[in-house]
Amino acid sequence: MLVGILLPSTTVDLRDPLAELAALAESARVEVVGSLLQKRMNLDPATAIGKGKVEELVGLVQATGANVVIFDNDLSPRHIRAVEERIGRKVIDRSELILDIFAARARTREAQLQVELAQLEYTAPRLRGMWTHLERIAGAGGATGAGAVGGVGTRGPGERQIEIDRRIVKDRITRLRREIAEIDQRKQRVVHSRADEYTISLVGYTNSGKTTLLNRLTGATQFAADMLFATLDTKTTRWDLGEGRSVLLSDTVGFVRDLPHNLIASFRATLEEAIHADLLLHVVDVSAPSALHQVEVVNRVLRDLGCGDRPRVTLLNKIDIAADVSSAAVLEMREPCVLRVSALTGEGLDKLAADVVRLMTGETFDVTLLVPHSVGKALGDIDRWAVVHQRDFGPEGTTLRVSIGRGFLNQLRSRYPQLRVGGGDEPT
């Protein structure tokens, strides 16, 4: 049974307020048998939805046989306990549902640790003395205990006496943070080792088609499906742009409305590619009725991650199946760089590659380059990335007069510190 409380601050598609919650439930393999909506100015202090709606909810769960109630709002432990006692069914909120989905999908050690940390940080203030054997964490998350067998809302940690619970949770959180910090440091070293490469990250709302686009552009075979959070782990592969030019393209975990803060924090290592990327490709499912709202959600998460001002191209994906293109028209007026594309049919992807080359190249300069004999291999990169007007051979190396983009010039300087650059240095 799905329950939504529409508050003045709620940002949902009012045409179908529970559509996304239903999709999340489906991703968690939950069968939705009914729903209940209520408009309120604020949450009821006792039960969130008020006494009358609780009675209505009792009747609905009994009539439909629902055995779990999922709220589209974040509830306090007091709210959950009060509603559970009244309806006699398990109650979970939106954050717990999302964490459960992540627990079920986590495959790599990195993702499992991140999910477990987010779960424990969510669970810590909700500990209750009735739990048993918290130290026996096990289940779908493997050795890390990112989830326990039993279905939606049960992949989190178990319980024992509350005092022991809190100590165990605190100790486990400390260890997880330490392990994730080490992962983060390794991830940063990997990202920084690519300083001489132009890096691009795909970002966007979950199920916007990022992985399908990655596969289409690079020939990769990453798992892609019409479901929320099909991808949790970052995949980086090389994208050949033609004429000897290539970039590193990364897929990232999708965002969603009201993504739990703990989850964003713990997945920061996974999102390191996006945080340090030279360019972001913001993939938008323009066929979705709530496309404009999804763009706002992604922009907000990017700001939270500290990369809201990163150079960006907005890709209006699934344009081939968009029945209403009004959202596309609005975004084309609002965003500085927008392309209509289809990851499925390939529409617009040639233009995307050309735009990426233009952004990667930047302003074009006439400069003189002295390439020492010790880095003769730089000549191949210069021939690919620049227009060579003059080439002279001398005792110190090869001197070239070239026209080259700022982006490529910066890559040459980073890759070959021995390179000497001088003369001209004015945009053409």
Contacts in CASP RR format, 6 or more apart in sequence:
PFRMAT RR
TARGET T0000
AUTHOR 0000-0000-0000
METHOD contacts of the structure
MODEL  1
MLVGILLPSTTVDLRDPLAELAALAESARVEVVGSLLQKRMNLDPATAIG
KGKVEELVGLVQATGANVVIFDNDLSPRHIRAVEERIGRKVIDRSELILD
IFAARARTREAQLQVELAQLEYTAPRLRGMWTHLERIAGAGGATGAGAVG
GVGTRGPGERQIEIDRRIVKDRITRLRREIAEIDQRKQRVVHSRADEYTI
SLVGYTNSGKTTLLNRLTGATQFAADMLFATLDTKTTRWDLGEGRSVLLS
DTVGFVRDLPHNLIASFRATLEEAIHADLLLHVVDVSAPSALHQVEVVNR
VLRDLGCGDRPRVTLLNKIDIAADVSSAAVLEMREPCVLRVSALTGEGLD
KLAADVVRLMTGETFDVTLLVPHSVGKALGDIDRWAVVHQRDFGPEGTTL
RVSIGRGFLNQLRSRYPQLRVGGGDEPT
1 32 0 8 1.000
1 33 0 8 1.000
1 34 0 8 1.000
1 35 0 8 1.000
1 36 0 8 1.000
1 57 0 8 1.000
1 60 0 8 1.000
1 61 0 8 1.000
1 64 0 8 1.000
1 66 0 8 1.000
1 68 0 8 1.000
1 69 0 8 1.000
1 70 0 8 1.000
1 89 0 8 1.000
2 18 0 8 1.000
2 21 0 8 1.000
2 22 0 8 1.000
2 25 0 8 1.000
2 32 0 8 1.000
2 34 0 8 1.000
2 35 0 8 1.000
2 36 0 8 1.000
2 69 0 8 1.000
2 70 0 8 1.000
2 72 0 8 1.000
3 35 0 8 1.000
3 36 0 8 1.000
3 37 0 8 1.000
3 38 0 8 1.000
3 49 0 8 1.000
3 57 0 8 1.000
3 69 0 8 1.000
3 70 0 8 1.000
3 71 0 8 1.000
3 72 0 8 1.000
4 17 0 8 1.000
4 18 0 8 1.000
4 21 0 8 1.000
4 35 0 8 1.000
4 36 0 8 1.000
4 37 0 8 1.000
4 38 0 8 1.000
4 71 0 8 1.000
4 72 0 8 1.000
4 73 0 8 1.000
5 37 0 8 1.000
5 38 0 8 1.000
5 39 0 8 1.000
5 40 0 8 1.000
5 43 0 8 1.000
5 48 0 8 1.000
5 49 0 8 1.000
5 71 0 8 1.000
5 72 0 8 1.000
5 73 0 8 1.000
6 12 0 8 1.000
6 14 0 8 1.000
6 17 0 8 1.000
6 37 0 8 1.000
6 38 0 8 1.000
6 39 0 8 1.000
6 40 0 8 1.000
7 40 0 8 1.000
7 41 0 8 1.000
7 42 0 8 1.000
7 43 0 8 1.000
7 73 0 8 1.000
8 41 0 8 1.000
10 17 0 8 1.000
11 257 0 8 1.000
11 293 0 8 1.000
11 296 0 8 1.000
12 20 0 8 1.000
12 72 0 8 1.000
12 257 0 8 1.000
12 290 0 8 1.000
12 293 0 8 1.000
13 19 0 8 1.000
13 20 0 8 1.000
13 289 0 8 1.000
13 290 0 8 1.000
13 293 0 8 1.000
15 289 0 8 1.000
16 289 0 8 1.000
17 37 0 8 1.000
17 72 0 8 1.000
18 35 0 8 1.000
18 37 0 8 1.000
18 72 0 8 1.000
19 290 0 8 1.000
20 72 0 8 1.000
20 256 0 8 1.000
20 257 0 8 1.000
20 290 0 8 1.000
21 70 0 8 1.000
21 72 0 8 1.000
21 94 0 8 1.000
21 97 0 8 1.000
22 32 0 8 1.000
22 35 0 8 1.000
23 207 0 8 1.000
23 227 0 8 1.000
23 228 0 8 1.000
24 94 0 8 1.000
24 97 0 8 1.000
24 98 0 8 1.000
24 101 0 8 1.000
24 228 0 8 1.000
24 256 0 8 1.000
25 32 0 8 1.000
25 70 0 8 1.000
25 97 0 8 1.000
25 152 0 8 1.000
26 32 0 8 1.000
26 227 0 8 1.000
27 101 0 8 1.000
27 227 0 8 1.000
27 228 0 8 1.000
27 229 0 8 1.000
28 97 0 8 1.000
28 100 0 8 1.000
28 101 0 8 1.000
28 104 0 8 1.000
28 151 0 8 1.000
28 152 0 8 1.000
28 153 0 8 1.000
29 151 0 8 1.000
29 152 0 8 1.000
30 68 0 8 1.000
30 70 0 8 1.000
30 152 0 8 1.000
33 64 0 8 1.000
33 65 0 8 1.000
33 66 0 8 1.000
34 60 0 8 1.000
34 64 0 8 1.000
34 66 0 8 1.000
36 49 0 8 1.000
36 53 0 8 1.000
36 56 0 8 1.000
36 57 0 8 1.000
36 60 0 8 1.000
38 49 0 8 1.000
38 53 0 8 1.000
40 49 0 8 1.000
43 49 0 8 1.000
43 73 0 8 1.000
43 75 0 8 1.000
43 79 0 8 1.000
44 50 0 8 1.000
44 51 0 8 1.000
46 78 0 8 1.000
46 79 0 8 1.000
46 82 0 8 1.000
47 53 0 8 1.000
47 54 0 8 1.000
47 79 0 8 1.000
47 82 0 8 1.000
47 83 0 8 1.000
47 86 0 8 1.000
48 71 0 8 1.000
48 73 0 8 1.000
48 75 0 8 1.000
48 79 0 8 1.000
48 83 0 8 1.000
49 57 0 8 1.000
49 83 0 8 1.000
54 83 0 8 1.000
54 86 0 8 1.000
54 87 0 8 1.000
57 69 0 8 1.000
57 83 0 8 1.000
57 87 0 8 1.000
58 86 0 8 1.000
58 87 0 8 1.000
60 66 0 8 1.000
61 67 0 8 1.000
61 69 0 8 1.000
61 87 0 8 1.000
61 88 0 8 1.000
61 89 0 8 1.000
66 89 0 8 1.000
67 89 0 8 1.000
67 90 0 8 1.000
68 89 0 8 1.000
68 90 0 8 1.000
68 91 0 8 1.000
68 92 0 8 1.000
68 152 0 8 1.000
68 153 0 8 1.000
69 83 0 8 1.000
69 87 0 8 1.000
69 89 0 8 1.000
69 90 0 8 1.000
69 91 0 8 1.000
69 92 0 8 1.000
70 91 0 8 1.000
70 92 0 8 1.000
70 93 0 8 1.000
70 94 0 8 1.000
70 97 0 8 1.000
70 152 0 8 1.000
71 91 0 8 1.000
71 92 0 8 1.000
71 93 0 8 1.000
71 94 0 8 1.000
72 94 0 8 1.000
73 93 0 8 1.000
73 94 0 8 1.000
74 93 0 8 1.000
74 94 0 8 1.000
74 95 0 8 1.000
74 258 0 8 1.000
75 83 0 8 1.000
75 91 0 8 1.000
75 93 0 8 1.000
77 125 0 8 1.000
77 126 0 8 1.000
77 128 0 8 1.000
80 91 0 8 1.000
80 92 0 8 1.000
80 93 0 8 1.000
80 126 0 8 1.000
81 128 0 8 1.000
83 91 0 8 1.000
84 90 0 8 1.000
84 91 0 8 1.000
90 153 0 8 1.000
92 100 0 8 1.000
92 152 0 8 1.000
92 153 0 8 1.000
94 258 0 8 1.000
95 122 0 8 1.000
95 258 0 8 1.000
95 260 0 8 1.000
95 263 0 8 1.000
96 122 0 8 1.000
96 153 0 8 1.000
97 152 0 8 1.000
97 153 0 8 1.000
98 229 0 8 1.000
98 256 0 8 1.000
98 259 0 8 1.000
98 260 0 8 1.000
98 263 0 8 1.000
99 115 0 8 1.000
99 118 0 8 1.000
99 119 0 8 1.000
99 122 0 8 1.000
99 155 0 8 1.000
99 156 0 8 1.000
99 260 0 8 1.000
99 263 0 8 1.000
100 147 0 8 1.000
100 151 0 8 1.000
100 152 0 8 1.000
100 153 0 8 1.000
100 154 0 8 1.000
100 155 0 8 1.000
100 156 0 8 1.000
101 228 0 8 1.000
101 229 0 8 1.000
102 111 0 8 1.000
102 115 0 8 1.000
102 118 0 8 1.000
102 146 0 8 1.000
102 229 0 8 1.000
102 232 0 8 1.000
102 263 0 8 1.000
103 115 0 8 1.000
103 116 0 8 1.000
103 119 0 8 1.000
103 140 0 8 1.000
103 141 0 8 1.000
103 146 0 8 1.000
103 147 0 8 1.000
103 155 0 8 1.000
103 156 0 8 1.000
104 140 0 8 1.000
104 147 0 8 1.000
104 155 0 8 1.000
105 111 0 8 1.000
105 229 0 8 1.000
105 230 0 8 1.000
105 232 0 8 1.000
106 112 0 8 1.000
106 114 0 8 1.000
106 115 0 8 1.000
106 140 0 8 1.000
106 141 0 8 1.000
106 146 0 8 1.000
106 232 0 8 1.000
107 232 0 8 1.000
107 233 0 8 1.000
108 233 0 8 1.000
109 144 0 8 1.000
110 183 0 8 1.000
110 233 0 8 1.000
110 269 0 8 1.000
110 270 0 8 1.000
111 146 0 8 1.000
111 232 0 8 1.000
111 233 0 8 1.000
111 270 0 8 1.000
112 141 0 8 1.000
112 142 0 8 1.000
112 143 0 8 1.000
112 144 0 8 1.000
112 145 0 8 1.000
112 146 0 8 1.000
113 144 0 8 1.000
113 146 0 8 1.000
113 176 0 8 1.000
113 179 0 8 1.000
113 180 0 8 1.000
113 183 0 8 1.000
114 180 0 8 1.000
114 263 0 8 1.000
114 266 0 8 1.000
114 267 0 8 1.000
114 269 0 8 1.000
114 270 0 8 1.000
115 141 0 8 1.000
115 146 0 8 1.000
115 147 0 8 1.000
115 263 0 8 1.000
115 266 0 8 1.000
116 137 0 8 1.000
116 141 0 8 1.000
116 144 0 8 1.000
116 145 0 8 1.000
116 146 0 8 1.000
116 147 0 8 1.000
116 172 0 8 1.000
116 176 0 8 1.000
117 173 0 8 1.000
117 176 0 8 1.000
117 177 0 8 1.000
117 180 0 8 1.000
117 262 0 8 1.000
117 266 0 8 1.000
118 260 0 8 1.000
118 262 0 8 1.000
118 263 0 8 1.000
118 265 0 8 1.000
118 266 0 8 1.000
118 267 0 8 1.000
119 146 0 8 1.000
119 147 0 8 1.000
119 155 0 8 1.000
119 156 0 8 1.000
119 157 0 8 1.000
120 157 0 8 1.000
120 169 0 8 1.000
120 172 0 8 1.000
120 173 0 8 1.000
120 176 0 8 1.000
121 173 0 8 1.000
121 262 0 8 1.000
121 266 0 8 1.000
122 260 0 8 1.000
122 262 0 8 1.000
123 156 0 8 1.000
123 157 0 8 1.000
123 169 0 8 1.000
124 166 0 8 1.000
124 169 0 8 1.000
124 170 0 8 1.000
124 173 0 8 1.000
127 159 0 8 1.000
127 162 0 8 1.000
127 165 0 8 1.000
127 166 0 8 1.000
127 169 0 8 1.000
128 159 0 8 1.000
128 162 0 8 1.000
129 159 0 8 1.000
129 160 0 8 1.000
129 161 0 8 1.000
129 162 0 8 1.000
129 165 0 8 1.000
130 159 0 8 1.000
131 158 0 8 1.000
131 159 0 8 1.000
131 160 0 8 1.000
131 162 0 8 1.000
131 165 0 8 1.000
132 158 0 8 1.000
132 159 0 8 1.000
132 160 0 8 1.000
133 158 0 8 1.000
133 159 0 8 1.000
133 160 0 8 1.000
134 157 0 8 1.000
134 158 0 8 1.000
134 159 0 8 1.000
134 160 0 8 1.000
134 164 0 8 1.000
134 165 0 8 1.000
134 168 0 8 1.000
134 169 0 8 1.000
135 160 0 8 1.000
135 168 0 8 1.000
136 158 0 8 1.000
137 145 0 8 1.000
137 147 0 8 1.000
137 148 0 8 1.000
137 156 0 8 1.000
137 157 0 8 1.000
137 158 0 8 1.000
137 172 0 8 1.000
138 145 0 8 1.000
138 147 0 8 1.000
138 148 0 8 1.000
138 149 0 8 1.000
139 145 0 8 1.000
139 146 0 8 1.000
139 147 0 8 1.000
139 148 0 8 1.000
139 149 0 8 1.000
139 155 0 8 1.000
140 146 0 8 1.000
140 147 0 8 1.000
140 148 0 8 1.000
140 149 0 8 1.000
140 155 0 8 1.000
141 147 0 8 1.000
141 155 0 8 1.000
145 157 0 8 1.000
146 155 0 8 1.000
147 155 0 8 1.000
147 156 0 8 1.000
148 154 0 8 1.000
148 155 0 8 1.000
148 156 0 8 1.000
148 157 0 8 1.000
148 158 0 8 1.000
149 155 0 8 1.000
157 169 0 8 1.000
159 165 0 8 1.000
160 168 0 8 1.000
180 266 0 8 1.000
180 269 0 8 1.000
183 269 0 8 1.000
184 268 0 8 1.000
184 269 0 8 1.000
184 272 0 8 1.000
187 269 0 8 1.000
187 270 0 8 1.000
187 272 0 8 1.000
188 272 0 8 1.000
188 276 0 8 1.000
191 199 0 8 1.000
191 272 0 8 1.000
191 273 0 8 1.000
191 276 0 8 1.000
192 276 0 8 1.000
194 248 0 8 1.000
195 414 0 8 1.000
196 411 0 8 1.000
196 414 0 8 1.000
196 415 0 8 1.000
197 247 0 8 1.000
197 248 0 8 1.000
197 411 0 8 1.000
198 247 0 8 1.000
198 248 0 8 1.000
198 278 0 8 1.000
198 279 0 8 1.000
198 360 0 8 1.000
198 407 0 8 1.000
198 411 0 8 1.000
199 247 0 8 1.000
199 248 0 8 1.000
199 250 0 8 1.000
199 273 0 8 1.000
199 276 0 8 1.000
199 277 0 8 1.000
199 278 0 8 1.000
199 279 0 8 1.000
200 239 0 8 1.000
200 247 0 8 1.000
200 248 0 8 1.000
200 249 0 8 1.000
200 250 0 8 1.000
200 277 0 8 1.000
200 278 0 8 1.000
200 279 0 8 1.000
200 280 0 8 1.000
200 281 0 8 1.000
200 356 0 8 1.000
201 249 0 8 1.000
201 250 0 8 1.000
201 252 0 8 1.000
201 273 0 8 1.000
201 274 0 8 1.000
201 277 0 8 1.000
201 279 0 8 1.000
201 280 0 8 1.000
201 281 0 8 1.000
202 210 0 8 1.000
202 213 0 8 1.000
202 214 0 8 1.000
202 249 0 8 1.000
202 250 0 8 1.000
202 251 0 8 1.000
202 252 0 8 1.000
202 280 0 8 1.000
202 281 0 8 1.000
202 283 0 8 1.000
203 210 0 8 1.000
203 252 0 8 1.000
203 254 0 8 1.000
203 255 0 8 1.000
203 274 0 8 1.000
203 280 0 8 1.000
203 281 0 8 1.000
203 282 0 8 1.000
203 283 0 8 1.000
203 298 0 8 1.000
203 302 0 8 1.000
204 210 0 8 1.000
204 252 0 8 1.000
204 254 0 8 1.000
204 255 0 8 1.000
204 282 0 8 1.000
204 283 0 8 1.000
204 284 0 8 1.000
204 294 0 8 1.000
204 298 0 8 1.000
205 254 0 8 1.000
205 255 0 8 1.000
205 256 0 8 1.000
205 284 0 8 1.000
205 285 0 8 1.000
205 288 0 8 1.000
205 294 0 8 1.000
205 295 0 8 1.000
205 297 0 8 1.000
205 298 0 8 1.000
206 228 0 8 1.000
206 229 0 8 1.000
206 230 0 8 1.000
206 253 0 8 1.000
206 254 0 8 1.000
206 255 0 8 1.000
206 256 0 8 1.000
207 226 0 8 1.000
207 227 0 8 1.000
207 228 0 8 1.000
207 230 0 8 1.000
207 285 0 8 1.000
208 254 0 8 1.000
208 283 0 8 1.000
208 284 0 8 1.000
208 285 0 8 1.000
208 288 0 8 1.000
208 294 0 8 1.000
208 317 0 8 1.000
209 224 0 8 1.000
209 283 0 8 1.000
209 285 0 8 1.000
209 317 0 8 1.000
209 318 0 8 1.000
209 343 0 8 1.000
210 231 0 8 1.000
210 251 0 8 1.000
210 252 0 8 1.000
210 254 0 8 1.000
210 283 0 8 1.000
211 222 0 8 1.000
211 223 0 8 1.000
211 224 0 8 1.000
211 230 0 8 1.000
211 231 0 8 1.000
211 235 0 8 1.000
211 251 0 8 1.000
212 224 0 8 1.000
212 343 0 8 1.000
212 344 0 8 1.000
213 281 0 8 1.000
213 283 0 8 1.000
213 315 0 8 1.000
213 317 0 8 1.000
213 341 0 8 1.000
213 343 0 8 1.000
214 220 0 8 1.000
214 222 0 8 1.000
214 235 0 8 1.000
214 237 0 8 1.000
214 249 0 8 1.000
214 251 0 8 1.000
215 221 0 8 1.000
215 222 0 8 1.000
215 224 0 8 1.000
215 343 0 8 1.000
216 343 0 8 1.000
216 344 0 8 1.000
216 346 0 8 1.000
216 349 0 8 1.000
217 239 0 8 1.000
217 249 0 8 1.000
217 349 0 8 1.000
217 353 0 8 1.000
218 237 0 8 1.000
218 238 0 8 1.000
218 239 0 8 1.000
218 240 0 8 1.000
218 249 0 8 1.000
219 237 0 8 1.000
220 235 0 8 1.000
220 237 0 8 1.000
222 231 0 8 1.000
222 235 0 8 1.000
222 251 0 8 1.000
223 230 0 8 1.000
223 231 0 8 1.000
224 230 0 8 1.000
224 231 0 8 1.000
228 256 0 8 1.000
229 253 0 8 1.000
229 254 0 8 1.000
229 256 0 8 1.000
231 251 0 8 1.000
231 252 0 8 1.000
231 253 0 8 1.000
231 254 0 8 1.000
232 253 0 8 1.000
232 270 0 8 1.000
233 253 0 8 1.000
233 270 0 8 1.000
234 250 0 8 1.000
234 251 0 8 1.000
234 252 0 8 1.000
234 253 0 8 1.000
234 270 0 8 1.000
234 271 0 8 1.000
234 272 0 8 1.000
234 273 0 8 1.000
235 250 0 8 1.000
235 251 0 8 1.000
236 248 0 8 1.000
236 249 0 8 1.000
236 250 0 8 1.000
236 251 0 8 1.000
236 273 0 8 1.000
237 248 0 8 1.000
237 249 0 8 1.000
238 246 0 8 1.000
238 247 0 8 1.000
238 248 0 8 1.000
238 249 0 8 1.000
239 246 0 8 1.000
239 247 0 8 1.000
239 248 0 8 1.000
239 249 0 8 1.000
240 246 0 8 1.000
241 247 0 8 1.000
241 353 0 8 1.000
241 356 0 8 1.000
241 357 0 8 1.000
242 353 0 8 1.000
243 384 0 8 1.000
244 384 0 8 1.000
245 357 0 8 1.000
245 360 0 8 1.000
245 384 0 8 1.000
245 385 0 8 1.000
247 356 0 8 1.000
247 360 0 8 1.000
250 273 0 8 1.000
250 274 0 8 1.000
250 277 0 8 1.000
252 270 0 8 1.000
252 271 0 8 1.000
252 273 0 8 1.000
252 274 0 8 1.000
253 267 0 8 1.000
253 270 0 8 1.000
253 271 0 8 1.000
255 297 0 8 1.000
255 298 0 8 1.000
255 301 0 8 1.000
256 297 0 8 1.000
257 293 0 8 1.000
257 294 0 8 1.000
257 297 0 8 1.000
259 301 0 8 1.000
264 301 0 8 1.000
264 304 0 8 1.000
264 305 0 8 1.000
268 275 0 8 1.000
268 305 0 8 1.000
271 305 0 8 1.000
274 280 0 8 1.000
274 302 0 8 1.000
274 305 0 8 1.000
274 307 0 8 1.000
274 310 0 8 1.000
275 305 0 8 1.000
275 306 0 8 1.000
275 307 0 8 1.000
277 307 0 8 1.000
277 310 0 8 1.000
278 311 0 8 1.000
278 360 0 8 1.000
279 310 0 8 1.000
279 311 0 8 1.000
279 312 0 8 1.000
279 313 0 8 1.000
279 356 0 8 1.000
279 359 0 8 1.000
279 360 0 8 1.000
280 302 0 8 1.000
280 307 0 8 1.000
280 310 0 8 1.000
280 311 0 8 1.000
280 312 0 8 1.000
280 313 0 8 1.000
281 312 0 8 1.000
281 313 0 8 1.000
281 315 0 8 1.000
281 352 0 8 1.000
282 295 0 8 1.000
282 298 0 8 1.000
282 312 0 8 1.000
282 313 0 8 1.000
282 314 0 8 1.000
282 315 0 8 1.000
283 315 0 8 1.000
283 317 0 8 1.000
283 343 0 8 1.000
284 291 0 8 1.000
284 294 0 8 1.000
284 295 0 8 1.000
284 314 0 8 1.000
284 315 0 8 1.000
284 316 0 8 1.000
284 317 0 8 1.000
284 331 0 8 1.000
285 291 0 8 1.000
285 294 0 8 1.000
285 317 0 8 1.000
285 318 0 8 1.000
286 316 0 8 1.000
286 317 0 8 1.000
286 318 0 8 1.000
286 319 0 8 1.000
286 322 0 8 1.000
286 325 0 8 1.000
286 327 0 8 1.000
286 328 0 8 1.000
286 331 0 8 1.000
286 340 0 8 1.000
287 318 0 8 1.000
287 319 0 8 1.000
287 321 0 8 1.000
287 322 0 8 1.000
287 323 0 8 1.000
288 294 0 8 1.000
289 324 0 8 1.000
291 327 0 8 1.000
291 328 0 8 1.000
291 331 0 8 1.000
292 327 0 8 1.000
292 330 0 8 1.000
292 331 0 8 1.000
295 314 0 8 1.000
295 331 0 8 1.000
299 308 0 8 1.000
302 308 0 8 1.000
302 310 0 8 1.000
311 359 0 8 1.000
312 335 0 8 1.000
312 336 0 8 1.000
312 337 0 8 1.000
313 337 0 8 1.000
313 338 0 8 1.000
313 339 0 8 1.000
313 352 0 8 1.000
313 355 0 8 1.000
313 356 0 8 1.000
313 359 0 8 1.000
314 331 0 8 1.000
314 335 0 8 1.000
314 337 0 8 1.000
314 338 0 8 1.000
314 339 0 8 1.000
315 338 0 8 1.000
315 339 0 8 1.000
315 341 0 8 1.000
315 352 0 8 1.000
316 322 0 8 1.000
316 328 0 8 1.000
316 331 0 8 1.000
316 332 0 8 1.000
316 338 0 8 1.000
316 339 0 8 1.000
316 340 0 8 1.000
316 341 0 8 1.000
317 341 0 8 1.000
317 342 0 8 1.000
317 343 0 8 1.000
318 342 0 8 1.000
318 343 0 8 1.000
318 344 0 8 1.000
319 325 0 8 1.000
319 328 0 8 1.000
319 340 0 8 1.000
319 341 0 8 1.000
319 342 0 8 1.000
319 347 0 8 1.000
320 342 0 8 1.000
320 344 0 8 1.000
320 345 0 8 1.000
320 347 0 8 1.000
322 328 0 8 1.000
328 340 0 8 1.000
331 338 0 8 1.000
332 338 0 8 1.000
337 355 0 8 1.000
339 348 0 8 1.000
339 351 0 8 1.000
339 352 0 8 1.000
339 355 0 8 1.000
340 347 0 8 1.000
340 348 0 8 1.000
341 347 0 8 1.000
341 348 0 8 1.000
341 349 0 8 1.000
341 352 0 8 1.000
342 348 0 8 1.000
343 349 0 8 1.000
360 407 0 8 1.000
360 408 0 8 1.000
361 405 0 8 1.000
361 406 0 8 1.000
361 407 0 8 1.000
361 408 0 8 1.000
362 405 0 8 1.000
362 406 0 8 1.000
362 407 0 8 1.000
363 405 0 8 1.000
363 406 0 8 1.000
363 427 0 8 1.000
364 403 0 8 1.000
364 404 0 8 1.000
364 405 0 8 1.000
364 406 0 8 1.000
364 427 0 8 1.000
364 428 0 8 1.000
365 403 0 8 1.000
365 404 0 8 1.000
365 405 0 8 1.000
365 406 0 8 1.000
365 409 0 8 1.000
365 424 0 8 1.000
365 425 0 8 1.000
365 426 0 8 1.000
365 427 0 8 1.000
365 428 0 8 1.000
366 389 0 8 1.000
366 401 0 8 1.000
366 402 0 8 1.000
366 403 0 8 1.000
366 423 0 8 1.000
366 424 0 8 1.000
366 425 0 8 1.000
366 426 0 8 1.000
366 428 0 8 1.000
367 401 0 8 1.000
367 402 0 8 1.000
367 404 0 8 1.000
367 409 0 8 1.000
367 421 0 8 1.000
367 422 0 8 1.000
367 423 0 8 1.000
367 424 0 8 1.000
367 425 0 8 1.000
368 399 0 8 1.000
368 400 0 8 1.000
368 401 0 8 1.000
368 402 0 8 1.000
368 421 0 8 1.000
368 422 0 8 1.000
368 423 0 8 1.000
368 424 0 8 1.000
369 382 0 8 1.000
369 399 0 8 1.000
369 400 0 8 1.000
369 402 0 8 1.000
369 412 0 8 1.000
369 419 0 8 1.000
369 420 0 8 1.000
369 421 0 8 1.000
369 422 0 8 1.000
370 396 0 8 1.000
370 397 0 8 1.000
370 398 0 8 1.000
370 399 0 8 1.000
370 419 0 8 1.000
370 420 0 8 1.000
370 421 0 8 1.000
371 378 0 8 1.000
371 379 0 8 1.000
371 382 0 8 1.000
371 397 0 8 1.000
371 398 0 8 1.000
371 399 0 8 1.000
371 400 0 8 1.000
371 416 0 8 1.000
371 419 0 8 1.000
372 396 0 8 1.000
372 397 0 8 1.000
372 418 0 8 1.000
372 419 0 8 1.000
372 420 0 8 1.000
373 396 0 8 1.000
373 397 0 8 1.000
373 398 0 8 1.000
374 418 0 8 1.000
375 416 0 8 1.000
375 418 0 8 1.000
375 419 0 8 1.000
376 398 0 8 1.000
378 412 0 8 1.000
378 415 0 8 1.000
378 416 0 8 1.000
378 419 0 8 1.000
379 398 0 8 1.000
381 411 0 8 1.000
381 412 0 8 1.000
381 415 0 8 1.000
382 388 0 8 1.000
382 400 0 8 1.000
382 402 0 8 1.000
382 404 0 8 1.000
382 412 0 8 1.000
385 404 0 8 1.000
385 405 0 8 1.000
385 408 0 8 1.000
385 411 0 8 1.000
385 412 0 8 1.000
386 400 0 8 1.000
386 402 0 8 1.000
386 403 0 8 1.000
386 404 0 8 1.000
386 405 0 8 1.000
386 408 0 8 1.000
387 402 0 8 1.000
387 403 0 8 1.000
387 404 0 8 1.000
388 400 0 8 1.000
388 401 0 8 1.000
388 402 0 8 1.000
389 401 0 8 1.000
389 402 0 8 1.000
389 403 0 8 1.000
390 400 0 8 1.000
390 401 0 8 1.000
391 398 0 8 1.000
391 399 0 8 1.000
391 400 0 8 1.000
391 401 0 8 1.000
392 398 0 8 1.000
392 399 0 8 1.000
392 400 0 8 1.000
393 399 0 8 1.000
403 428 0 8 1.000
404 412 0 8 1.000
409 421 0 8 1.000
412 419 0 8 1.000
413 419 0 8 1.000
413 421 0 8 1.000
END
